[in-house]
Amino acid sequence: TLIGYFCLGYPSEEDCVPTLEREGWEQRRPAVILRR
């Protein structure tokens, strides 16, 4: 499992789809909401 993805500087392009999803590494998962 990939834990982090580090970028330095400004992106060369903006996209609504995350890079890892676009490249086929990871798929989106639903957000987990924790309430105390």
N, CA, C, O and CB atoms as a CASP TS submission, in Angstrom:
PFRMAT TS
TARGET T0000
AUTHOR 0000-0000-0000
METHOD Language model
MODEL 1
PARENT N/A
ATOM      1  N   THR     1       0.838  -1.182   0.000  1.00  0.00           N
ATOM      2  CA  THR     1       0.000   0.000   0.000  1.00  0.00           C
ATOM      3  C   THR     1       0.877   1.237   0.000  1.00  0.00           C
ATOM      4  O   THR     1       1.812   1.347   0.793  1.00  0.00           O
ATOM      5  CB  THR     1      -0.950   0.002   1.208  1.00  0.00           C
ATOM      6  N   LEU     2       0.581   2.142  -0.868  1.00  0.00           N
ATOM      7  CA  LEU     2       1.298   3.411  -0.932  1.00  0.00           C
ATOM      8  C   LEU     2       0.837   4.301   0.212  1.00  0.00           C
ATOM      9  O   LEU     2      -0.364   4.475   0.418  1.00  0.00           O
ATOM     10  CB  LEU     2       1.075   4.111  -2.299  1.00  0.00           C
ATOM     11  N   ILE     3       1.773   4.862   0.952  1.00  0.00           N
ATOM     12  CA  ILE     3       1.432   5.697   2.098  1.00  0.00           C
ATOM     13  C   ILE     3       1.472   7.181   1.763  1.00  0.00           C
ATOM     14  O   ILE     3       0.641   7.943   2.258  1.00  0.00           O
ATOM     15  CB  ILE     3       2.371   5.409   3.246  1.00  0.00           C
ATOM     16  N   GLY     4       2.406   7.602   0.945  1.00  0.00           N
ATOM     17  CA  GLY     4       2.504   9.030   0.653  1.00  0.00           C
ATOM     18  C   GLY     4       3.013   9.298  -0.748  1.00  0.00           C
ATOM     19  O   GLY     4       3.598   8.428  -1.394  1.00  0.00           O
ATOM     20  N   TYR     5       2.782  10.507  -1.200  1.00  0.00           N
ATOM     21  CA  TYR     5       3.206  10.952  -2.521  1.00  0.00           C
ATOM     22  C   TYR     5       3.641  12.394  -2.346  1.00  0.00           C
ATOM     23  O   TYR     5       2.801  13.259  -2.098  1.00  0.00           O
ATOM     24  CB  TYR     5       2.056  10.803  -3.610  1.00  0.00           C
ATOM     25  N   PHE     6       4.930  12.676  -2.468  1.00  0.00           N
ATOM     26  CA  PHE     6       5.483  13.997  -2.185  1.00  0.00           C
ATOM     27  C   PHE     6       5.694  14.786  -3.468  1.00  0.00           C
ATOM     28  O   PHE     6       6.310  14.295  -4.415  1.00  0.00           O
ATOM     29  CB  PHE     6       6.800  13.872  -1.421  1.00  0.00           C
ATOM     30  N   CYS     7       5.182  16.003  -3.494  1.00  0.00           N
ATOM     31  CA  CYS     7       5.372  16.902  -4.635  1.00  0.00           C
ATOM     32  C   CYS     7       5.991  18.195  -4.130  1.00  0.00           C
ATOM     33  O   CYS     7       5.673  18.664  -3.037  1.00  0.00           O
ATOM     34  CB  CYS     7       4.021  17.181  -5.375  1.00  0.00           C
ATOM     35  N   LEU     8       6.863  18.757  -4.924  1.00  0.00           N
ATOM     36  CA  LEU     8       7.496  20.023  -4.574  1.00  0.00           C
ATOM     37  C   LEU     8       7.296  20.989  -5.733  1.00  0.00           C
ATOM     38  O   LEU     8       7.669  20.682  -6.865  1.00  0.00           O
ATOM     39  CB  LEU     8       9.015  19.832  -4.251  1.00  0.00           C
ATOM     40  N   GLY     9       6.717  22.143  -5.467  1.00  0.00           N
ATOM     41  CA  GLY     9       6.481  23.124  -6.520  1.00  0.00           C
ATOM     42  C   GLY     9       5.036  23.109  -6.988  1.00  0.00           C
ATOM     43  O   GLY     9       4.174  22.464  -6.391  1.00  0.00           O
ATOM     44  N   TYR    10       4.800  23.823  -8.048  1.00  0.00           N
ATOM     45  CA  TYR    10       3.454  23.937  -8.601  1.00  0.00           C
ATOM     46  C   TYR    10       3.209  22.827  -9.623  1.00  0.00           C
ATOM     47  O   TYR    10       4.138  22.419 -10.319  1.00  0.00           O
ATOM     48  CB  TYR    10       3.249  25.325  -9.249  1.00  0.00           C
ATOM     49  N   PRO    11       1.965  22.329  -9.724  1.00  0.00           N
ATOM     50  CA  PRO    11       1.672  21.298 -10.724  1.00  0.00           C
ATOM     51  C   PRO    11       1.764  21.866 -12.142  1.00  0.00           C
ATOM     52  O   PRO    11       1.467  23.038 -12.370  1.00  0.00           O
ATOM     53  CB  PRO    11       0.273  20.703 -10.485  1.00  0.00           C
ATOM     54  N   SER    12       2.174  21.033 -13.080  1.00  0.00           N
ATOM     55  CA  SER    12       2.262  21.477 -14.474  1.00  0.00           C
ATOM     56  C   SER    12       0.878  21.566 -15.113  1.00  0.00           C
ATOM     57  O   SER    12       0.691  22.275 -16.102  1.00  0.00           O
ATOM     58  CB  SER    12       3.154  20.525 -15.283  1.00  0.00           C
ATOM     59  N   GLU    13      -0.094  20.843 -14.543  1.00  0.00           N
ATOM     60  CA  GLU    13      -1.469  20.893 -15.030  1.00  0.00           C
ATOM     61  C   GLU    13      -2.403  20.574 -13.876  1.00  0.00           C
ATOM     62  O   GLU    13      -2.013  19.909 -12.916  1.00  0.00           O
ATOM     63  CB  GLU    13      -1.688  19.905 -16.214  1.00  0.00           C
ATOM     64  N   GLU    14      -3.643  21.051 -13.973  1.00  0.00           N
ATOM     65  CA  GLU    14      -4.635  20.754 -12.951  1.00  0.00           C
ATOM     66  C   GLU    14      -5.611  19.732 -13.505  1.00  0.00           C
ATOM     67  O   GLU    14      -5.989  19.782 -14.676  1.00  0.00           O
ATOM     68  CB  GLU    14      -5.375  22.040 -12.493  1.00  0.00           C
ATOM     69  N   ASP    15      -6.014  18.805 -12.647  1.00  0.00           N
ATOM     70  CA  ASP    15      -6.916  17.747 -13.068  1.00  0.00           C
ATOM     71  C   ASP    15      -7.854  17.408 -11.918  1.00  0.00           C
ATOM     72  O   ASP    15      -7.461  17.490 -10.754  1.00  0.00           O
ATOM     73  CB  ASP    15      -6.128  16.495 -13.530  1.00  0.00           C
ATOM     74  N   CYS    16      -9.081  17.031 -12.228  1.00  0.00           N
ATOM     75  CA  CYS    16     -10.046  16.650 -11.192  1.00  0.00           C
ATOM     76  C   CYS    16      -9.801  15.238 -10.689  1.00  0.00           C
ATOM     77  O   CYS    16     -10.263  14.882  -9.605  1.00  0.00           O
ATOM     78  CB  CYS    16     -11.466  16.767 -11.724  1.00  0.00           C
ATOM     79  N   VAL    17      -9.086  14.432 -11.454  1.00  0.00           N
ATOM     80  CA  VAL    17      -8.800  13.048 -11.073  1.00  0.00           C
ATOM     81  C   VAL    17      -7.388  12.993 -10.483  1.00  0.00           C
ATOM     82  O   VAL    17      -6.443  13.455 -11.122  1.00  0.00           O
ATOM     83  CB  VAL    17      -8.938  12.077 -12.305  1.00  0.00           C
ATOM     84  N   PRO    18      -7.225  12.434  -9.271  1.00  0.00           N
ATOM     85  CA  PRO    18      -5.899  12.344  -8.670  1.00  0.00           C
ATOM     86  C   PRO    18      -4.930  11.535  -9.535  1.00  0.00           C
ATOM     87  O   PRO    18      -5.340  10.616 -10.245  1.00  0.00           O
ATOM     88  CB  PRO    18      -5.999  11.722  -7.287  1.00  0.00           C
ATOM     89  N   THR    19      -3.654  11.881  -9.471  1.00  0.00           N
ATOM     90  CA  THR    19      -2.629  11.241 -10.295  1.00  0.00           C
ATOM     91  C   THR    19      -2.581   9.734 -10.098  1.00  0.00           C
ATOM     92  O   THR    19      -2.532   8.990 -11.078  1.00  0.00           O
ATOM     93  CB  THR    19      -1.274  11.833  -9.988  1.00  0.00           C
ATOM     94  N   LEU    20      -2.595   9.269  -8.859  1.00  0.00           N
ATOM     95  CA  LEU    20      -2.488   7.828  -8.620  1.00  0.00           C
ATOM     96  C   LEU    20      -3.688   7.070  -9.177  1.00  0.00           C
ATOM     97  O   LEU    20      -3.538   5.949  -9.664  1.00  0.00           O
ATOM     98  CB  LEU    20      -2.352   7.552  -7.129  1.00  0.00           C
ATOM     99  N   GLU    21      -4.867   7.663  -9.112  1.00  0.00           N
ATOM    100  CA  GLU    21      -6.046   7.024  -9.696  1.00  0.00           C
ATOM    101  C   GLU    21      -5.937   7.021 -11.218  1.00  0.00           C
ATOM    102  O   GLU    21      -6.258   6.022 -11.862  1.00  0.00           O
ATOM    103  CB  GLU    21      -7.339   7.745  -9.249  1.00  0.00           C
ATOM    104  N   ARG    22      -5.487   8.126 -11.790  1.00  0.00           N
ATOM    105  CA  ARG    22      -5.348   8.240 -13.246  1.00  0.00           C
ATOM    106  C   ARG    22      -4.325   7.246 -13.781  1.00  0.00           C
ATOM    107  O   ARG    22      -4.515   6.696 -14.866  1.00  0.00           O
ATOM    108  CB  ARG    22      -4.943   9.667 -13.636  1.00  0.00           C
ATOM    109  N   GLU    23      -3.243   7.005 -13.040  1.00  0.00           N
ATOM    110  CA  GLU    23      -2.186   6.090 -13.474  1.00  0.00           C
ATOM    111  C   GLU    23      -2.485   4.628 -13.138  1.00  0.00           C
ATOM    112  O   GLU    23      -1.708   3.741 -13.493  1.00  0.00           O
ATOM    113  CB  GLU    23      -0.875   6.494 -12.843  1.00  0.00           C
ATOM    114  N   GLY    24      -3.606   4.371 -12.454  1.00  0.00           N
ATOM    115  CA  GLY    24      -4.000   2.997 -12.159  1.00  0.00           C
ATOM    116  C   GLY    24      -3.370   2.409 -10.904  1.00  0.00           C
ATOM    117  O   GLY    24      -3.423   1.195 -10.708  1.00  0.00           O
ATOM    118  N   TRP    25      -2.773   3.241 -10.044  1.00  0.00           N
ATOM    119  CA  TRP    25      -2.143   2.733  -8.821  1.00  0.00           C
ATOM    120  C   TRP    25      -3.169   2.461  -7.738  1.00  0.00           C
ATOM    121  O   TRP    25      -3.154   1.399  -7.115  1.00  0.00           O
ATOM    122  CB  TRP    25      -1.104   3.720  -8.309  1.00  0.00           C
ATOM    123  N   GLU    26      -4.048   3.402  -7.514  1.00  0.00           N
ATOM    124  CA  GLU    26      -5.040   3.301  -6.448  1.00  0.00           C
ATOM    125  C   GLU    26      -6.394   3.742  -6.982  1.00  0.00           C
ATOM    126  O   GLU    26      -6.483   4.532  -7.922  1.00  0.00           O
ATOM    127  CB  GLU    26      -4.629   4.156  -5.220  1.00  0.00           C
ATOM    128  N   GLN    27      -7.445   3.217  -6.365  1.00  0.00           N
ATOM    129  CA  GLN    27      -8.791   3.654  -6.696  1.00  0.00           C
ATOM    130  C   GLN    27      -9.337   4.419  -5.501  1.00  0.00           C
ATOM    131  O   GLN    27      -8.930   4.187  -4.362  1.00  0.00           O
ATOM    132  CB  GLN    27      -9.713   2.447  -7.068  1.00  0.00           C
ATOM    133  N   ARG    28     -10.247   5.319  -5.767  1.00  0.00           N
ATOM    134  CA  ARG    28     -10.844   6.092  -4.676  1.00  0.00           C
ATOM    135  C   ARG    28     -11.636   5.183  -3.759  1.00  0.00           C
ATOM    136  O   ARG    28     -12.291   4.236  -4.192  1.00  0.00           O
ATOM    137  CB  ARG    28     -11.744   7.207  -5.224  1.00  0.00           C
ATOM    138  N   ARG    29     -11.555   5.501  -2.489  1.00  0.00           N
ATOM    139  CA  ARG    29     -12.345   4.804  -1.476  1.00  0.00           C
ATOM    140  C   ARG    29     -13.218   5.838  -0.784  1.00  0.00           C
ATOM    141  O   ARG    29     -12.864   7.016  -0.725  1.00  0.00           O
ATOM    142  CB  ARG    29     -11.429   4.045  -0.444  1.00  0.00           C
ATOM    143  N   PRO    30     -14.347   5.406  -0.264  1.00  0.00           N
ATOM    144  CA  PRO    30     -15.189   6.376   0.439  1.00  0.00           C
ATOM    145  C   PRO    30     -14.466   6.918   1.673  1.00  0.00           C
ATOM    146  O   PRO    30     -13.675   6.216   2.304  1.00  0.00           O
ATOM    147  CB  PRO    30     -16.533   5.731   0.847  1.00  0.00           C
ATOM    148  N   ALA    31     -14.749   8.170   2.001  1.00  0.00           N
ATOM    149  CA  ALA    31     -14.137   8.795   3.175  1.00  0.00           C
ATOM    150  C   ALA    31     -14.671   8.151   4.448  1.00  0.00           C
ATOM    151  O   ALA    31     -15.840   7.775   4.526  1.00  0.00           O
ATOM    152  CB  ALA    31     -14.405  10.318   3.189  1.00  0.00           C
ATOM    153  N   VAL    32     -13.807   8.032   5.430  1.00  0.00           N
ATOM    154  CA  VAL    32     -14.198   7.493   6.727  1.00  0.00           C
ATOM    155  C   VAL    32     -14.332   8.671   7.685  1.00  0.00           C
ATOM    156  O   VAL    32     -13.397   9.453   7.853  1.00  0.00           O
ATOM    157  CB  VAL    32     -13.156   6.433   7.257  1.00  0.00           C
ATOM    158  N   ILE    33     -15.485   8.791   8.301  1.00  0.00           N
ATOM    159  CA  ILE    33     -15.724   9.884   9.238  1.00  0.00           C
ATOM    160  C   ILE    33     -15.770   9.309  10.645  1.00  0.00           C
ATOM    161  O   ILE    33     -16.583   8.435  10.945  1.00  0.00           O
ATOM    162  CB  ILE    33     -17.046  10.645   8.900  1.00  0.00           C
ATOM    163  N   LEU    34     -14.894   9.805  11.500  1.00  0.00           N
ATOM    164  CA  LEU    34     -14.857   9.379  12.900  1.00  0.00           C
ATOM    165  C   LEU    34     -15.453  10.484  13.759  1.00  0.00           C
ATOM    166  O   LEU    34     -15.066  11.648  13.647  1.00  0.00           O
ATOM    167  CB  LEU    34     -13.397   9.045  13.355  1.00  0.00           C
ATOM    168  N   ARG    35     -16.376  10.122  14.597  1.00  0.00           N
ATOM    169  CA  ARG    35     -16.987  11.103  15.499  1.00  0.00           C
ATOM    170  C   ARG    35     -16.750  10.666  16.931  1.00  0.00           C
ATOM    171  O   ARG    35     -16.855   9.486  17.266  1.00  0.00           O
ATOM    172  CB  ARG    35     -18.510  11.264  15.218  1.00  0.00           C
ATOM    173  N   ARG    36     -16.430  11.635  17.763  1.00  0.00           N
ATOM    174  CA  ARG    36     -16.225  11.329  19.184  1.00  0.00           C
ATOM    175  C   ARG    36     -17.405  11.779  19.983  1.00  0.00           C
ATOM    176  O   ARG    36     -17.426  11.610  21.202  1.00  0.00           O
ATOM    177  CB  ARG    36     -14.955  11.985  19.716  1.00  0.00           C
TER
END
